Amino acid sequence: MDCKEVMANMSCYINGDGSQELRKALTEHVADCRRCGVIFDTTGQMLGIVRDAEPFLVPLAVSARLYSRLERVFSDT
Ligand SMILES: [Zn+2]
């Protein structure tokens, strides 16, 4: 899995859906890839879901802003 795939599948990770294989691949990539790790941290903090309860309630409007932000992060590199 490369960084673009991670970004494309991040909603699965955030929302807690997707196959176990997919989540495992995402987790492993994020553990190894500093850039995606930072994005995941940032994303989690932005959404307030990292260590808090109610991790699966991500409003669509937040997702849309998140994705446009992620697009910028990736296009900067
Ligand atoms: Zn990556």
N, CA, C, O and the ligand as a Tripos MOL2 file, in Angstrom:
@<TRIPOS>MOLECULE
protein
  309   307    78     0     0
PROTEIN
NO_CHARGES

@<TRIPOS>ATOM
      1 N           0.8430   -1.2000    0.0000 N.3       1 MET1
      2 CA          0.0000    0.0000    0.0000 C.3       1 MET1
      3 C           0.8770    1.2490    0.0000 C.2       1 MET1
      4 O           1.8170    1.3500    0.7900 O.2       1 MET1
      5 N           0.5780    2.1880   -0.8720 N.am      2 ASP2
      6 CA          1.3510    3.4180   -0.8830 C.3       2 ASP2
      7 C           0.5480    4.5590   -0.2390 C.2       2 ASP2
      8 O          -0.5970    4.3800    0.1740 O.2       2 ASP2
      9 N           1.1770    5.7210   -0.1680 N.am      3 CYS3
     10 CA          0.5720    6.8260    0.5780 C.3       3 CYS3
     11 C          -0.7780    7.2480   -0.0050 C.2       3 CYS3
     12 O          -1.6970    7.5960    0.7370 O.2       3 CYS3
     13 N          -0.8920    7.2150   -1.3050 N.am      4 LYS4
     14 CA         -2.1590    7.6160   -1.9040 C.3       4 LYS4
     15 C          -3.2700    6.6380   -1.5570 C.2       4 LYS4
     16 O          -4.4140    7.0330   -1.3330 O.2       4 LYS4
     17 N          -2.9270    5.3780   -1.5170 N.am      5 GLU5
     18 CA         -3.9270    4.3850   -1.1260 C.3       5 GLU5
     19 C          -4.3380    4.5740    0.3280 C.2       5 GLU5
     20 O          -5.5040    4.4330    0.6940 O.2       5 GLU5
     21 N          -3.3340    4.9010    1.1470 N.am      6 VAL6
     22 CA         -3.6470    5.1600    2.5530 C.3       6 VAL6
     23 C          -4.6460    6.3010    2.6590 C.2       6 VAL6
     24 O          -5.6360    6.2090    3.3840 O.2       6 VAL6
     25 N          -4.3770    7.3740    1.9320 N.am      7 MET7
     26 CA         -5.2690    8.5180    1.9890 C.3       7 MET7
     27 C          -6.6610    8.1490    1.4800 C.2       7 MET7
     28 O          -7.6760    8.5460    2.0520 O.2       7 MET7
     29 N          -6.6840    7.3800    0.3900 N.am      8 ALA8
     30 CA         -7.9650    6.9950   -0.1890 C.3       8 ALA8
     31 C          -8.7810    6.1310    0.7730 C.2       8 ALA8
     32 O         -10.0120    6.1530    0.7530 O.2       8 ALA8
     33 N          -8.0840    5.3780    1.6070 N.am      9 ASN9
     34 CA         -8.7710    4.4460    2.5030 C.3       9 ASN9
     35 C          -8.8590    4.9390    3.9370 C.2       9 ASN9
     36 O          -9.3110    4.2230    4.8300 O.2       9 ASN9
     37 N          -8.4200    6.1710    4.1400 N.am     10 MET10
     38 CA         -8.3710    6.6670    5.5150 C.3      10 MET10
     39 C          -9.7540    6.7150    6.1550 C.2      10 MET10
     40 O          -9.8920    6.5030    7.3590 O.2      10 MET10
     41 N         -10.7680    6.9920    5.3550 N.am     11 SER11
     42 CA        -12.1110    7.0650    5.9300 C.3      11 SER11
     43 C         -12.5220    5.7210    6.5190 C.2      11 SER11
     44 O         -13.2310    5.6660    7.5240 O.2      11 SER11
     45 N         -12.0760    4.6450    5.8940 N.am     12 CYS12
     46 CA        -12.3650    3.3120    6.4450 C.3      12 CYS12
     47 C         -11.7470    3.1810    7.8310 C.2      12 CYS12
     48 O         -12.3690    2.6940    8.7750 O.2      12 CYS12
     49 N         -10.5120    3.6290    7.9160 N.am     13 TYR13
     50 CA         -9.8030    3.5380    9.1850 C.3      13 TYR13
     51 C         -10.4950    4.3880   10.2400 C.2      13 TYR13
     52 O         -10.7550    3.9370   11.3560 O.2      13 TYR13
     53 N         -10.7880    5.6310    9.8600 N.am     14 ILE14
     54 CA        -11.4020    6.5630   10.8020 C.3      14 ILE14
     55 C         -12.7780    6.0700   11.2240 C.2      14 ILE14
     56 O         -13.1490    6.1570   12.3940 O.2      14 ILE14
     57 N         -13.5150    5.5590   10.2750 N.am     15 ASN15
     58 CA        -14.8810    5.1430   10.5600 C.3      15 ASN15
     59 C         -14.9600    3.7430   11.1570 C.2      15 ASN15
     60 O         -16.0240    3.2870   11.5750 O.2      15 ASN15
     61 N         -13.8340    3.0850   11.1880 N.am     16 GLY16
     62 CA        -13.8160    1.7710   11.7950 C.3      16 GLY16
     63 C         -14.4230    0.6960   10.9240 C.2      16 GLY16
     64 O         -14.7940   -0.3720   11.4130 O.2      16 GLY16
     65 N         -14.5290    0.9720    9.6230 N.am     17 ASP17
     66 CA        -15.0110   -0.1000    8.7540 C.3      17 ASP17
     67 C         -13.9060   -0.4850    7.7700 C.2      17 ASP17
     68 O         -12.7690   -0.0320    7.8960 O.2      17 ASP17
     69 N         -14.2390   -1.3040    6.8140 N.am     18 GLY18
     70 CA        -13.2050   -1.8670    5.9550 C.3      18 GLY18
     71 C         -12.7730   -3.2150    6.5080 C.2      18 GLY18
     72 O         -13.0080   -3.5280    7.6750 O.2      18 GLY18
     73 N         -12.1450   -3.9960    5.6640 N.am     19 SER19
     74 CA        -11.7570   -5.3380    6.0800 C.3      19 SER19
     75 C         -10.6180   -5.2780    7.0910 C.2      19 SER19
     76 O          -9.9220   -4.2700    7.2180 O.2      19 SER19
     77 N         -10.4530   -6.3680    7.7910 N.am     20 GLN20
     78 CA         -9.3280   -6.4720    8.7240 C.3      20 GLN20
     79 C          -8.0180   -6.3130    7.9920 C.2      20 GLN20
     80 O          -7.0890   -5.6840    8.4980 O.2      20 GLN20
     81 N          -7.9370   -6.8890    6.7840 N.am     21 GLU21
     82 CA         -6.7030   -6.7930    6.0020 C.3      21 GLU21
     83 C          -6.4070   -5.3340    5.6670 C.2      21 GLU21
     84 O          -5.2670   -4.8780    5.7560 O.2      21 GLU21
     85 N          -7.4570   -4.6150    5.2810 N.am     22 LEU22
     86 CA         -7.2790   -3.2140    4.9320 C.3      22 LEU22
     87 C          -6.8000   -2.4190    6.1360 C.2      22 LEU22
     88 O          -5.8650   -1.6250    6.0350 O.2      22 LEU22
     89 N          -7.4370   -2.6330    7.2590 N.am     23 ARG23
     90 CA         -7.0590   -1.8860    8.4620 C.3      23 ARG23
     91 C          -5.6330   -2.2480    8.8970 C.2      23 ARG23
     92 O          -4.8730   -1.3960    9.3570 O.2      23 ARG23
     93 N          -5.3010   -3.5010    8.7440 N.am     24 LYS24
     94 CA         -3.9500   -3.9350    9.0960 C.3      24 LYS24
     95 C          -2.9250   -3.2650    8.1710 C.2      24 LYS24
     96 O          -1.8870   -2.7810    8.6240 O.2      24 LYS24
     97 N          -3.2310   -3.2460    6.8870 N.am     25 ALA25
     98 CA         -2.3160   -2.6190    5.9270 C.3      25 ALA25
     99 C          -2.1650   -1.1300    6.2370 C.2      25 ALA25
    100 O          -1.0600   -0.5900    6.1720 O.2      25 ALA25
    101 N          -3.2510   -0.4810    6.5660 N.am     26 LEU26
    102 CA         -3.1950    0.9450    6.9160 C.3      26 LEU26
    103 C          -2.3440    1.1560    8.1610 C.2      26 LEU26
    104 O          -1.4720    2.0240    8.1960 O.2      26 LEU26
    105 N          -2.6120    0.3530    9.1720 N.am     27 THR27
    106 CA         -1.8880    0.4960   10.4280 C.3      27 THR27
    107 C          -0.3920    0.2910   10.2270 C.2      27 THR27
    108 O           0.4290    1.0260   10.7750 O.2      27 THR27
    109 N          -0.0550   -0.7130    9.4380 N.am     28 GLU28
    110 CA          1.3640   -1.0020    9.2030 C.3      28 GLU28
    111 C           2.0260    0.1060    8.4030 C.2      28 GLU28
    112 O           3.1640    0.4880    8.6740 O.2      28 GLU28
    113 N           1.3120    0.6130    7.4250 N.am     29 HIS29
    114 CA          1.8960    1.7000    6.6370 C.3      29 HIS29
    115 C           2.1320    2.9300    7.5140 C.2      29 HIS29
    116 O           3.1940    3.5500    7.4590 O.2      29 HIS29
    117 N           1.1370    3.2690    8.3140 N.am     30 VAL30
    118 CA          1.2480    4.4650    9.1470 C.3      30 VAL30
    119 C           2.3790    4.3100   10.1590 C.2      30 VAL30
    120 O           3.0530    5.2810   10.5020 O.2      30 VAL30
    121 N           2.5810    3.0940   10.6300 N.am     31 ALA31
    122 CA          3.6600    2.8610   11.5900 C.3      31 ALA31
    123 C           5.0270    3.0780   10.9460 C.2      31 ALA31
    124 O           5.9730    3.5040   11.6090 O.2      31 ALA31
    125 N           5.1260    2.7830    9.6520 N.am     32 ASP32
    126 CA          6.4160    2.8750    8.9680 C.3      32 ASP32
    127 C           6.6370    4.1970    8.2570 C.2      32 ASP32
    128 O           7.7760    4.5820    7.9900 O.2      32 ASP32
    129 N           5.5570    4.8870    7.9540 N.am     33 CYS33
    130 CA          5.6570    6.0710    7.1000 C.3      33 CYS33
    131 C           5.4280    7.3150    7.9520 C.2      33 CYS33
    132 O           4.3320    7.5570    8.4570 O.2      33 CYS33
    133 N           6.4910    8.0900    8.0940 N.am     34 ARG34
    134 CA          6.4170    9.2630    8.9530 C.3      34 ARG34
    135 C           5.3700   10.2500    8.4450 C.2      34 ARG34
    136 O           4.6190   10.8280    9.2300 O.2      34 ARG34
    137 N           5.3270   10.4330    7.1590 N.am     35 ARG35
    138 CA          4.3860   11.4010    6.6050 C.3      35 ARG35
    139 C           2.9420   11.0020    6.9240 C.2      35 ARG35
    140 O           2.1560   11.8250    7.3940 O.2      35 ARG35
    141 N           2.6050    9.7620    6.6720 N.am     36 CYS36
    142 CA          1.2350    9.3290    6.9410 C.3      36 CYS36
    143 C           0.9690    9.2980    8.4490 C.2      36 CYS36
    144 O          -0.1500    9.5540    8.8950 O.2      36 CYS36
    145 N           2.0040    8.9830    9.2250 N.am     37 GLY37
    146 CA          1.8320    9.0170   10.6700 C.3      37 GLY37
    147 C           1.4500   10.4010   11.1510 C.2      37 GLY37
    148 O           0.5660   10.5630   11.9920 O.2      37 GLY37
    149 N           2.1370   11.4050   10.5990 N.am     38 VAL38
    150 CA          1.8270   12.7830   10.9700 C.3      38 VAL38
    151 C           0.3990   13.1360   10.5550 C.2      38 VAL38
    152 O          -0.3380   13.7830   11.2990 O.2      38 VAL38
    153 N           0.0350   12.7060    9.3780 N.am     39 ILE39
    154 CA         -1.3130   12.9990    8.8980 C.3      39 ILE39
    155 C          -2.3530   12.3240    9.7860 C.2      39 ILE39
    156 O          -3.3840   12.9130   10.1100 O.2      39 ILE39
    157 N          -2.0770   11.1070   10.1680 N.am     40 PHE40
    158 CA         -3.0300   10.4170   11.0300 C.3      40 PHE40
    159 C          -3.1380   11.1040   12.3800 C.2      40 PHE40
    160 O          -4.2320   11.2650   12.9200 O.2      40 PHE40
    161 N          -1.9980   11.5080   12.9180 N.am     41 ASP41
    162 CA         -2.0310   12.2420   14.1870 C.3      41 ASP41
    163 C          -2.8250   13.5220   14.0550 C.2      41 ASP41
    164 O          -3.6910   13.8250   14.8760 O.2      41 ASP41
    165 N          -2.5140   14.2690   13.0060 N.am     42 THR42
    166 CA         -3.1890   15.5440   12.7780 C.3      42 THR42
    167 C          -4.6780   15.3360   12.5960 C.2      42 THR42
    168 O          -5.5070   16.0570   13.1500 O.2      42 THR42
    169 N          -4.9830   14.3410   11.8130 N.am     43 THR43
    170 CA         -6.3770   14.0300   11.5350 C.3      43 THR43
    171 C          -7.1170   13.6690   12.8140 C.2      43 THR43
    172 O          -8.2250   14.1390   13.0700 O.2      43 THR43
    173 N          -6.4800   12.8320   13.5980 N.am     44 GLY44
    174 CA         -7.1210   12.4130   14.8350 C.3      44 GLY44
    175 C          -7.3410   13.5750   15.7790 C.2      44 GLY44
    176 O          -8.3910   13.6870   16.4120 O.2      44 GLY44
    177 N          -6.3310   14.4490   15.8720 N.am     45 GLN45
    178 CA         -6.4830   15.5990   16.7600 C.3      45 GLN45
    179 C          -7.5590   16.5330   16.2470 C.2      45 GLN45
    180 O          -8.3580   17.0710   17.0130 O.2      45 GLN45
    181 N          -7.5650   16.7150   14.9300 N.am     46 MET46
    182 CA         -8.5360   17.6150   14.3170 C.3      46 MET46
    183 C          -9.9490   17.1250   14.5810 C.2      46 MET46
    184 O         -10.8560   17.9100   14.8570 O.2      46 MET46
    185 N         -10.1150   15.8350   14.4930 N.am     47 LEU47
    186 CA        -11.4500   15.2710   14.6850 C.3      47 LEU47
    187 C         -11.7310   14.9490   16.1390 C.2      47 LEU47
    188 O         -12.8620   14.6310   16.5080 O.2      47 LEU47
    189 N         -10.7020   15.0320   16.9580 N.am     48 GLY48
    190 CA        -10.8800   14.7500   18.3710 C.3      48 GLY48
    191 C         -11.2120   13.3090   18.6720 C.2      48 GLY48
    192 O         -11.9110   13.0010   19.6370 O.2      48 GLY48
    193 N         -10.6970   12.4260   17.8260 N.am     49 ILE49
    194 CA        -11.1250   11.0360   17.9730 C.3      49 ILE49
    195 C         -10.0200   10.1120   18.4430 C.2      49 ILE49
    196 O         -10.2470    8.9150   18.6180 O.2      49 ILE49
    197 N          -8.8240   10.6510   18.6500 N.am     50 VAL50
    198 CA         -7.7120    9.7440   18.8690 C.3      50 VAL50
    199 C          -7.9140    8.8850   20.1100 C.2      50 VAL50
    200 O          -7.8560    7.6570   20.0500 O.2      50 VAL50
    201 N          -8.1460    9.5310   21.1960 N.am     51 ARG51
    202 CA         -8.2560    8.7600   22.4370 C.3      51 ARG51
    203 C          -9.5970    8.9810   23.1360 C.2      51 ARG51
    204 O          -9.8430    8.4460   24.2170 O.2      51 ARG51
    205 N         -10.4480    9.7670   22.5080 N.am     52 ASP52
    206 CA        -11.7400   10.0380   23.1260 C.3      52 ASP52
    207 C         -12.7740    9.0070   22.6950 C.2      52 ASP52
    208 O         -12.5590    8.2070   21.7840 O.2      52 ASP52
    209 N         -13.8670    9.0610   23.3680 N.am     53 ALA53
    210 CA        -14.9730    8.1690   23.0170 C.3      53 ALA53
    211 C         -15.6450    8.6460   21.7300 C.2      53 ALA53
    212 O         -15.2620    9.6660   21.1570 O.2      53 ALA53
    213 N         -16.6200    7.9150   21.3000 N.am     54 GLU54
    214 CA        -17.3940    8.2460   20.1020 C.3      54 GLU54
    215 C         -16.5060    8.4070   18.8850 C.2      54 GLU54
    216 O         -16.5800    9.4260   18.1980 O.2      54 GLU54
    217 N         -15.6810    7.4360   18.6110 N.am     55 PRO55
    218 CA        -14.7320    7.6190   17.5070 C.3      55 PRO55
    219 C         -15.3570    7.5560   16.1280 C.2      55 PRO55
    220 O         -14.7080    7.9170   15.1460 O.2      55 PRO55
    221 N         -16.5730    7.1170   16.0280 N.am     56 PHE56
    222 CA        -17.0940    6.8120   14.7000 C.3      56 PHE56
    223 C         -18.0570    7.8620   14.1580 C.2      56 PHE56
    224 O         -18.6560    7.6910   13.0970 O.2      56 PHE56
    225 N         -18.1890    8.9470   14.9080 N.am     57 LEU57
    226 CA        -19.1240    9.9680   14.4470 C.3      57 LEU57
    227 C         -18.3600   11.0960   13.7670 C.2      57 LEU57
    228 O         -17.9760   12.0810   14.3970 O.2      57 LEU57
    229 N         -18.1550   10.9300   12.4900 N.am     58 VAL58
    230 CA        -17.4350   11.9440   11.7300 C.3      58 VAL58
    231 C         -18.4060   12.5690   10.7320 C.2      58 VAL58
    232 O         -18.7590   11.9580    9.7230 O.2      58 VAL58
    233 N         -18.8250   13.7810   11.0280 N.am     59 PRO59
    234 CA        -19.7870   14.4020   10.1140 C.3      59 PRO59
    235 C         -19.2170   14.5410    8.7180 C.2      59 PRO59
    236 O         -18.0100   14.7100    8.5400 O.2      59 PRO59
    237 N         -20.0820   14.4690    7.7450 N.am     60 LEU60
    238 CA        -19.6350   14.5480    6.3580 C.3      60 LEU60
    239 C         -18.9100   15.8530    6.0700 C.2      60 LEU60
    240 O         -17.9350   15.8700    5.3190 O.2      60 LEU60
    241 N         -19.3760   16.9410    6.6590 N.am     61 ALA61
    242 CA        -18.7350   18.2260    6.3970 C.3      61 ALA61
    243 C         -17.2960   18.2110    6.8800 C.2      61 ALA61
    244 O         -16.4100   18.7590    6.2240 O.2      61 ALA61
    245 N         -17.0640   17.5900    8.0140 N.am     62 VAL62
    246 CA        -15.7020   17.4770    8.5230 C.3      62 VAL62
    247 C         -14.8710   16.6230    7.5830 C.2      62 VAL62
    248 O         -13.7170   16.9480    7.3020 O.2      62 VAL62
    249 N         -15.4460   15.5380    7.0970 N.am     63 SER63
    250 CA        -14.7130   14.6720    6.1810 C.3      63 SER63
    251 C         -14.3110   15.4320    4.9290 C.2      63 SER63
    252 O         -13.1920   15.2790    4.4380 O.2      63 SER63
    253 N         -15.2150   16.2470    4.4110 N.am     64 ALA64
    254 CA        -14.9110   16.9910    3.1910 C.3      64 ALA64
    255 C         -13.7550   17.9540    3.4290 C.2      64 ALA64
    256 O         -12.8570   18.0660    2.5940 O.2      64 ALA64
    257 N         -13.7730   18.6480    4.5620 N.am     65 ARG65
    258 CA        -12.6630   19.5630    4.8670 C.3      65 ARG65
    259 C         -11.3770   18.7870    5.0780 C.2      65 ARG65
    260 O         -10.3020   19.1990    4.6410 O.2      65 ARG65
    261 N         -11.5040   17.6760    5.7450 N.am     66 LEU66
    262 CA        -10.3380   16.8400    5.9970 C.3      66 LEU66
    263 C          -9.6960   16.4050    4.6950 C.2      66 LEU66
    264 O          -8.4770   16.4830    4.5430 O.2      66 LEU66
    265 N         -10.5000   15.9520    3.7650 N.am     67 TYR67
    266 CA         -9.9320   15.4570    2.5230 C.3      67 TYR67
    267 C          -9.2780   16.5680    1.7300 C.2      67 TYR67
    268 O          -8.2330   16.3490    1.1170 O.2      67 TYR67
    269 N          -9.8570   17.7440    1.7250 N.am     68 SER68
    270 CA         -9.2140   18.8110    0.9690 C.3      68 SER68
    271 C          -7.9000   19.1900    1.6340 C.2      68 SER68
    272 O          -6.9370   19.5500    0.9580 O.2      68 SER68
    273 N          -7.8620   19.1080    2.9490 N.am     69 ARG69
    274 CA         -6.6180   19.3770    3.6490 C.3      69 ARG69
    275 C          -5.5640   18.3140    3.3350 C.2      69 ARG69
    276 O          -4.3940   18.6290    3.1180 O.2      69 ARG69
    277 N          -5.9810   17.0980    3.3170 N.am     70 LEU70
    278 CA         -5.0450   16.0140    3.0050 C.3      70 LEU70
    279 C          -4.5180   16.1350    1.5830 C.2      70 LEU70
    280 O          -3.3440   15.8730    1.3220 O.2      70 LEU70
    281 N          -5.3900   16.5310    0.6720 N.am     71 GLU71
    282 CA         -4.9420   16.7250   -0.7110 C.3      71 GLU71
    283 C          -3.8200   17.7460   -0.7510 C.2      71 GLU71
    284 O          -2.8420   17.5750   -1.4790 O.2      71 GLU71
    285 N          -3.9600   18.8050    0.0310 N.am     72 ARG72
    286 CA         -2.9170   19.8320    0.0600 C.3      72 ARG72
    287 C          -1.6450   19.2810    0.6680 C.2      72 ARG72
    288 O          -0.5500   19.5470    0.1720 O.2      72 ARG72
    289 N          -1.7790   18.5240    1.7280 N.am     73 VAL73
    290 CA         -0.5970   17.9500    2.3680 C.3      73 VAL73
    291 C           0.1820   17.1150    1.3660 C.2      73 VAL73
    292 O           1.4050   17.2200    1.2780 O.2      73 VAL73
    293 N          -0.5230   16.2910    0.6160 N.am     74 PHE74
    294 CA          0.1690   15.4220   -0.3170 C.3      74 PHE74
    295 C           0.7200   16.1910   -1.4990 C.2      74 PHE74
    296 O           1.7850   15.8420   -2.0090 O.2      74 PHE74
    297 N           0.0360   17.2170   -1.9450 N.am     75 SER75
    298 CA          0.5240   17.9380   -3.1170 C.3      75 SER75
    299 C           1.7010   18.8380   -2.7670 C.2      75 SER75
    300 O           2.4150   19.2890   -3.6630 O.2      75 SER75
    301 N           1.9170   19.1070   -1.4940 N.am     76 ASP76
    302 CA          3.0610   19.9160   -1.0720 C.3      76 ASP76
    303 C           4.3800   19.1560   -1.1250 C.2      76 ASP76
    304 O           5.4530   19.7590   -1.1040 O.2      76 ASP76
    305 N           4.2990   17.8630   -1.1920 N.am     77 THR77
    306 CA          5.5320   17.0830   -1.0510 C.3      77 THR77
    307 C           6.1170   16.7040   -2.4070 C.2      77 THR77
    308 O           7.1560   16.0460   -2.4700 O.2      77 THR77
    309 ZN          2.6780    6.9700    3.6920 Zn       78 ZN78
@<TRIPOS>BOND
     1     1     2 1
     2     2     3 1
     3     3     4 2
     4     3     5 am
     5     5     6 1
     6     6     7 1
     7     7     8 2
     8     7     9 am
     9     9    10 1
    10    10    11 1
    11    11    12 2
    12    11    13 am
    13    13    14 1
    14    14    15 1
    15    15    16 2
    16    15    17 am
    17    17    18 1
    18    18    19 1
    19    19    20 2
    20    19    21 am
    21    21    22 1
    22    22    23 1
    23    23    24 2
    24    23    25 am
    25    25    26 1
    26    26    27 1
    27    27    28 2
    28    27    29 am
    29    29    30 1
    30    30    31 1
    31    31    32 2
    32    31    33 am
    33    33    34 1
    34    34    35 1
    35    35    36 2
    36    35    37 am
    37    37    38 1
    38    38    39 1
    39    39    40 2
    40    39    41 am
    41    41    42 1
    42    42    43 1
    43    43    44 2
    44    43    45 am
    45    45    46 1
    46    46    47 1
    47    47    48 2
    48    47    49 am
    49    49    50 1
    50    50    51 1
    51    51    52 2
    52    51    53 am
    53    53    54 1
    54    54    55 1
    55    55    56 2
    56    55    57 am
    57    57    58 1
    58    58    59 1
    59    59    60 2
    60    59    61 am
    61    61    62 1
    62    62    63 1
    63    63    64 2
    64    63    65 am
    65    65    66 1
    66    66    67 1
    67    67    68 2
    68    67    69 am
    69    69    70 1
    70    70    71 1
    71    71    72 2
    72    71    73 am
    73    73    74 1
    74    74    75 1
    75    75    76 2
    76    75    77 am
    77    77    78 1
    78    78    79 1
    79    79    80 2
    80    79    81 am
    81    81    82 1
    82    82    83 1
    83    83    84 2
    84    83    85 am
    85    85    86 1
    86    86    87 1
    87    87    88 2
    88    87    89 am
    89    89    90 1
    90    90    91 1
    91    91    92 2
    92    91    93 am
    93    93    94 1
    94    94    95 1
    95    95    96 2
    96    95    97 am
    97    97    98 1
    98    98    99 1
    99    99   100 2
   100    99   101 am
   101   101   102 1
   102   102   103 1
   103   103   104 2
   104   103   105 am
   105   105   106 1
   106   106   107 1
   107   107   108 2
   108   107   109 am
   109   109   110 1
   110   110   111 1
   111   111   112 2
   112   111   113 am
   113   113   114 1
   114   114   115 1
   115   115   116 2
   116   115   117 am
   117   117   118 1
   118   118   119 1
   119   119   120 2
   120   119   121 am
   121   121   122 1
   122   122   123 1
   123   123   124 2
   124   123   125 am
   125   125   126 1
   126   126   127 1
   127   127   128 2
   128   127   129 am
   129   129   130 1
   130   130   131 1
   131   131   132 2
   132   131   133 am
   133   133   134 1
   134   134   135 1
   135   135   136 2
   136   135   137 am
   137   137   138 1
   138   138   139 1
   139   139   140 2
   140   139   141 am
   141   141   142 1
   142   142   143 1
   143   143   144 2
   144   143   145 am
   145   145   146 1
   146   146   147 1
   147   147   148 2
   148   147   149 am
   149   149   150 1
   150   150   151 1
   151   151   152 2
   152   151   153 am
   153   153   154 1
   154   154   155 1
   155   155   156 2
   156   155   157 am
   157   157   158 1
   158   158   159 1
   159   159   160 2
   160   159   161 am
   161   161   162 1
   162   162   163 1
   163   163   164 2
   164   163   165 am
   165   165   166 1
   166   166   167 1
   167   167   168 2
   168   167   169 am
   169   169   170 1
   170   170   171 1
   171   171   172 2
   172   171   173 am
   173   173   174 1
   174   174   175 1
   175   175   176 2
   176   175   177 am
   177   177   178 1
   178   178   179 1
   179   179   180 2
   180   179   181 am
   181   181   182 1
   182   182   183 1
   183   183   184 2
   184   183   185 am
   185   185   186 1
   186   186   187 1
   187   187   188 2
   188   187   189 am
   189   189   190 1
   190   190   191 1
   191   191   192 2
   192   191   193 am
   193   193   194 1
   194   194   195 1
   195   195   196 2
   196   195   197 am
   197   197   198 1
   198   198   199 1
   199   199   200 2
   200   199   201 am
   201   201   202 1
   202   202   203 1
   203   203   204 2
   204   203   205 am
   205   205   206 1
   206   206   207 1
   207   207   208 2
   208   207   209 am
   209   209   210 1
   210   210   211 1
   211   211   212 2
   212   211   213 am
   213   213   214 1
   214   214   215 1
   215   215   216 2
   216   215   217 am
   217   217   218 1
   218   218   219 1
   219   219   220 2
   220   219   221 am
   221   221   222 1
   222   222   223 1
   223   223   224 2
   224   223   225 am
   225   225   226 1
   226   226   227 1
   227   227   228 2
   228   227   229 am
   229   229   230 1
   230   230   231 1
   231   231   232 2
   232   231   233 am
   233   233   234 1
   234   234   235 1
   235   235   236 2
   236   235   237 am
   237   237   238 1
   238   238   239 1
   239   239   240 2
   240   239   241 am
   241   241   242 1
   242   242   243 1
   243   243   244 2
   244   243   245 am
   245   245   246 1
   246   246   247 1
   247   247   248 2
   248   247   249 am
   249   249   250 1
   250   250   251 1
   251   251   252 2
   252   251   253 am
   253   253   254 1
   254   254   255 1
   255   255   256 2
   256   255   257 am
   257   257   258 1
   258   258   259 1
   259   259   260 2
   260   259   261 am
   261   261   262 1
   262   262   263 1
   263   263   264 2
   264   263   265 am
   265   265   266 1
   266   266   267 1
   267   267   268 2
   268   267   269 am
   269   269   270 1
   270   270   271 1
   271   271   272 2
   272   271   273 am
   273   273   274 1
   274   274   275 1
   275   275   276 2
   276   275   277 am
   277   277   278 1
   278   278   279 1
   279   279   280 2
   280   279   281 am
   281   281   282 1
   282   282   283 1
   283   283   284 2
   284   283   285 am
   285   285   286 1
   286   286   287 1
   287   287   288 2
   288   287   289 am
   289   289   290 1
   290   290   291 1
   291   291   292 2
   292   291   293 am
   293   293   294 1
   294   294   295 1
   295   295   296 2
   296   295   297 am
   297   297   298 1
   298   298   299 1
   299   299   300 2
   300   299   301 am
   301   301   302 1
   302   302   303 1
   303   303   304 2
   304   303   305 am
   305   305   306 1
   306   306   307 1
   307   307   308 2
@<TRIPOS>SUBSTRUCTURE
     1 MET1         2 RESIDUE 1 A MET
     2 ASP2         6 RESIDUE 1 A ASP
     3 CYS3        10 RESIDUE 1 A CYS
     4 LYS4        14 RESIDUE 1 A LYS
     5 GLU5        18 RESIDUE 1 A GLU
     6 VAL6        22 RESIDUE 1 A VAL
     7 MET7        26 RESIDUE 1 A MET
     8 ALA8        30 RESIDUE 1 A ALA
     9 ASN9        34 RESIDUE 1 A ASN
    10 MET10       38 RESIDUE 1 A MET
    11 SER11       42 RESIDUE 1 A SER
    12 CYS12       46 RESIDUE 1 A CYS
    13 TYR13       50 RESIDUE 1 A TYR
    14 ILE14       54 RESIDUE 1 A ILE
    15 ASN15       58 RESIDUE 1 A ASN
    16 GLY16       62 RESIDUE 1 A GLY
    17 ASP17       66 RESIDUE 1 A ASP
    18 GLY18       70 RESIDUE 1 A GLY
    19 SER19       74 RESIDUE 1 A SER
    20 GLN20       78 RESIDUE 1 A GLN
    21 GLU21       82 RESIDUE 1 A GLU
    22 LEU22       86 RESIDUE 1 A LEU
    23 ARG23       90 RESIDUE 1 A ARG
    24 LYS24       94 RESIDUE 1 A LYS
    25 ALA25       98 RESIDUE 1 A ALA
    26 LEU26      102 RESIDUE 1 A LEU
    27 THR27      106 RESIDUE 1 A THR
    28 GLU28      110 RESIDUE 1 A GLU
    29 HIS29      114 RESIDUE 1 A HIS
    30 VAL30      118 RESIDUE 1 A VAL
    31 ALA31      122 RESIDUE 1 A ALA
    32 ASP32      126 RESIDUE 1 A ASP
    33 CYS33      130 RESIDUE 1 A CYS
    34 ARG34      134 RESIDUE 1 A ARG
    35 ARG35      138 RESIDUE 1 A ARG
    36 CYS36      142 RESIDUE 1 A CYS
    37 GLY37      146 RESIDUE 1 A GLY
    38 VAL38      150 RESIDUE 1 A VAL
    39 ILE39      154 RESIDUE 1 A ILE
    40 PHE40      158 RESIDUE 1 A PHE
    41 ASP41      162 RESIDUE 1 A ASP
    42 THR42      166 RESIDUE 1 A THR
    43 THR43      170 RESIDUE 1 A THR
    44 GLY44      174 RESIDUE 1 A GLY
    45 GLN45      178 RESIDUE 1 A GLN
    46 MET46      182 RESIDUE 1 A MET
    47 LEU47      186 RESIDUE 1 A LEU
    48 GLY48      190 RESIDUE 1 A GLY
    49 ILE49      194 RESIDUE 1 A ILE
    50 VAL50      198 RESIDUE 1 A VAL
    51 ARG51      202 RESIDUE 1 A ARG
    52 ASP52      206 RESIDUE 1 A ASP
    53 ALA53      210 RESIDUE 1 A ALA
    54 GLU54      214 RESIDUE 1 A GLU
    55 PRO55      218 RESIDUE 1 A PRO
    56 PHE56      222 RESIDUE 1 A PHE
    57 LEU57      226 RESIDUE 1 A LEU
    58 VAL58      230 RESIDUE 1 A VAL
    59 PRO59      234 RESIDUE 1 A PRO
    60 LEU60      238 RESIDUE 1 A LEU
    61 ALA61      242 RESIDUE 1 A ALA
    62 VAL62      246 RESIDUE 1 A VAL
    63 SER63      250 RESIDUE 1 A SER
    64 ALA64      254 RESIDUE 1 A ALA
    65 ARG65      258 RESIDUE 1 A ARG
    66 LEU66      262 RESIDUE 1 A LEU
    67 TYR67      266 RESIDUE 1 A TYR
    68 SER68      270 RESIDUE 1 A SER
    69 ARG69      274 RESIDUE 1 A ARG
    70 LEU70      278 RESIDUE 1 A LEU
    71 GLU71      282 RESIDUE 1 A GLU
    72 ARG72      286 RESIDUE 1 A ARG
    73 VAL73      290 RESIDUE 1 A VAL
    74 PHE74      294 RESIDUE 1 A PHE
    75 SER75      298 RESIDUE 1 A SER
    76 ASP76      302 RESIDUE 1 A ASP
    77 THR77      306 RESIDUE 1 A THR
    78 ZN78       309 GROUP 0 **** ****
